[in-house]
Amino acid sequence: MPFRASRGRHLATRAVSLTARWALTQVGLRRVEALVGPANILSWKVVERAGFQREDPLRSYLAAGGDRSDAYIYSLLSTDLVADADPQTARTHGE
């Protein structure tokens, strides 16, 4: 498996964190959202480590293969960011 060496290094968390911070600080968005399927525990961990907070579930929100399933919505607000002089080491309240 080509991605096995990358597992456990938090690369996805870093990518989500940097992209969300860029969107909130450089693009000017005030809110970034992530939708995650309830069974996708690894994705929960990624967005939670990136500082996103889980909100209420969205019932019967996702459609795949003719079936519908719930989704968890996570958000990160511009007000959630902790000021940091170096954007490469920026952290959020959730880390």
C-alpha positions in Angstrom: 0.0 0.0 0.0 1.7 3.3 -1.1 0.3 5.4 1.7 1.2 3.1 4.6 4.5 5.0 5.3 2.4 8.2 5.6 0.0 6.9 8.2 0.5 8.2 11.7 2.5 11.2 10.6 -0.6 13.6 10.8 0.0 14.8 7.2 -3.7 15.0 6.5 -4.3 17.0 9.7 -1.5 19.4 8.7 -2.9 19.8 5.2 -6.4 20.5 6.5 -5.1 22.8 9.2 -3.0 24.9 6.8 -5.7 25.0 4.1 -8.4 26.1 6.6 -6.1 28.7 8.2 -5.3 30.1 4.7 -9.0 30.3 3.9 -9.8 32.1 7.2 -6.8 34.5 7.2 -5.9 35.1 3.6 -9.1 34.6 1.7 -11.3 36.2 4.3 -13.7 33.4 5.0 -15.3 33.5 8.4 -16.2 29.8 8.5 -14.8 26.6 7.0 -16.9 23.4 7.2 -16.1 19.7 6.8 -18.7 17.0 6.3 -17.8 13.6 7.6 -19.7 10.3 7.4 -20.4 8.8 10.9 -18.4 5.7 10.1 -15.4 7.6 8.9 -13.6 7.7 12.3 -10.2 8.6 10.8 -11.6 11.7 9.2 -13.2 12.7 12.5 -9.8 12.6 14.0 -8.2 14.6 11.2 -10.6 17.5 11.4 -10.8 17.4 15.2 -7.0 17.6 15.5 -7.1 20.5 13.0 -9.2 22.4 15.5 -12.7 21.9 14.0 -15.6 21.5 16.3 -18.4 19.0 15.7 -21.9 20.5 15.4 -25.2 18.7 15.2 -25.5 15.7 12.8 -27.2 16.2 9.5 -29.8 13.5 9.2 -30.0 11.6 5.9 -27.7 14.2 4.3 -25.3 12.1 2.2 -26.4 10.1 -0.9 -24.4 7.2 -2.3 -25.5 4.2 -4.4 -29.1 5.0 -3.9 -28.8 5.0 -0.1 -28.9 8.0 2.3 -26.8 8.4 5.4 -26.2 10.9 8.1 -23.2 13.3 8.1 -21.4 15.1 10.9 -20.7 18.7 10.2 -17.6 20.2 11.6 -16.7 23.9 11.6 -13.7 26.1 12.2 -14.3 29.8 12.6 -11.9 32.7 12.1 -12.4 33.5 15.8 -11.2 30.0 16.7 -7.7 30.7 15.5 -4.9 31.5 18.0 -2.7 34.3 16.9 0.7 33.0 15.9 3.5 34.9 14.2 4.6 32.0 12.1 1.8 30.5 9.9 3.9 27.3 9.5 3.5 26.6 13.1 0.0 28.0 13.6 -2.3 26.2 16.0 -6.0 26.3 16.8 -7.7 25.8 20.1 -8.5 22.2 19.2 -4.9 21.0 18.9 
